[in-house]
């Protein structure tokens, strides 16, 4: 798993992480988290960063896709990429469509997952800790905040970066010592292999 705040800023680290030639590989690109956001530039930026490195991007909008379409698109692509946006809306749609279980199964079977901001946060076991950062009212049907539970820590993206600096500091001061936080700036990425993870990139 390769978890970032801003993929465009760490795309070269991803190429290093894969330890293989990326050119010609295919990506199931899921922009769902951005649908309820006004600012969406990072979706195109991420897509272009992938294409610039020779990857073939196949967009998968899970909020309008059937479970069969989600399963077949993820199955036939080499990588899964989940963009940033609203974490709560993303989780709501992952659960509603069953994409949460499909994605988890493919990660467990070894498929590389790229999570950007919200796409990284949903891998934790519960997303309630980012209420300071994202508007949870965007997901009225989310049910609980329990999430994919694929990692045993809690990514905190955009550490020290505008416009999230204050909300990130609030999360850290509220939860430090209570849960295992892993703050990363836009210039860093969390690399997860098995049950171990490390932070790559520039120090904040």
Secondary structure, 3 states (H helix, E strand, C coil): CEEECCHHHHHHHHHHHHCCCCCCCEEEEECHHHHHCCCCHHHHHHHHHHHHCCCEEEECCCCCCCHHHHHHHHHHCCEEEECCCCHHHHHHHHHHHCHHHHHHHHHHCCCEEEEECHHHHCCCCECHHHCCCCCHHHCCCCCCCECCCCCCCEEECCCCCCCCHHHHHHHHHHHECCECEEECCCCEEEEEECCEEEEEECCC
